[in-house]
Amino acid sequence: MNEASGLSVTEVPNPSRLRRRACLRTAKIALGCAAAWLGLAPWALGACKIKVVGELHVDTTHNRVITQGQIDGKPIRIAIDTGAGSSWLWADSAKRLGLHTSYEGRVKFYGVGGEVQPSQTLINHLQIGTIYGNKMPMIVLPANPNRPSNGPDFVMGNDMLASFDTEFDLAHGMIRLLEPDGCTVDELPYWTDRYSQADLENGDDVRRARALIKTRVLVNGKPVEAELDTGSSFTSITRDAAQTAGVTPWLTNPPPAGMVYGIGPQPVPSWVASFDSFSIGDETIRHVPMRIADLFGADKSVHLGSRIAKSVDDFPTMLIGCDFFLAHHLLVLNRQRKLLFTYNGGTVFQTPTGGQTSKSTPASGPPSDRQP
């Protein structure tokens, strides 16, 4: 039982390749797993065990991470959005499902496109893959005119994932919730012997830090605070961060390359430009086409004693989107605050206009002690 979110998960059998690869990471692990296969007691030194406590089968058509589920026995479409610190239900879907909503006047939600005023409801039973929840209070956001008619009913935020280590294998349509036992960080990427690693943000509020997947990257050699966001179809960078990196296409007055839509009512114009380099951990990508937009420019708040609207703080200056997830196999270690990932090959950063995209070249190989 995940007490923080009111969720429970049904343990699923470990895929054989997961168990076998985990067992072959080192000689000690191999011996420990061999003992387990033979029905013997585990070695006193212990062995790395990776328990799969939840699985989500997902579809990523059009760079949207979608799965199916149920609310109170009725089918729903679910978007998995690691850029959302809280899960929510859209108001028109809540009405269709027959849920009673009540207004919560003291709370505001901020995101791409501005702020919205939420209400709330109570879900008697929620089921998403092997994840279950009962008697769950849930945020309800007002219907968005920019949301497509076939859009999801429910957005599963990272608050439902962050109590576990989360594996994203979107290229094969899988998200797994893992509970490692007796494993070092080096033993956890069971699918490979060579991987990249980046540190995740570790703020003073641990629960808040885990609610989002934030890390520091380099864009044209300049540090940028980035958030890994499956809810963003394409990777985007704010205009301020792009300007710091020396890329300013909007100054020549070209027409926008498209609009960016979020939970707010205001579409945000965007441009596409090439950056010399992007680095995350020890992986570097050269000649990167990237979308640029004033992502959170419409998010303003007015504090007591002042009538002047100020920008809301704590937004990232870059959203690493679903395109990056599709090109990589990732493991988010929420307790250790680490991101482990391997490059699948092919396209990394896509552009909304379907323009030329880039490929990744790791800047350095793994150290020798990672060899099998």
Buried (B, 14 or more C-beta within 10 A) or exposed (E): EBEEBBBBBEEBEBBEEBBBBBBBBBEBBBBBBEBBEEEEEBBEEEBBBBEBBBBBEBEBEEBBBBBBBBBEEBEBBBBBBBBBBBBBBBBBBBEEBEBEBEEEEEEEBBBBBBBBEBBBBEBEBBBBBBBBBEEBEBBBBBEBEBBEEEBBBBBBBBBBBBBBBBBBBBBEEBBBBBBBEBBEBBBBBBBBBEBBBBEBBEEEEEEEBBBBBBBBBBBBEBEBBBBBBBBBBBBBBBBEBBBBBEBEBBEEEEEBBBBBBBBBBBBBBBBBBBBEBBBBBBBBBBBBBBBBBBBBBBBBEEEEEEEEEEEBEEBBBBBBBBBBBBBBBBBBBBEBBBBBBBBBEEBBBBBBEEEEBBBBEBEEEBEEEBEE
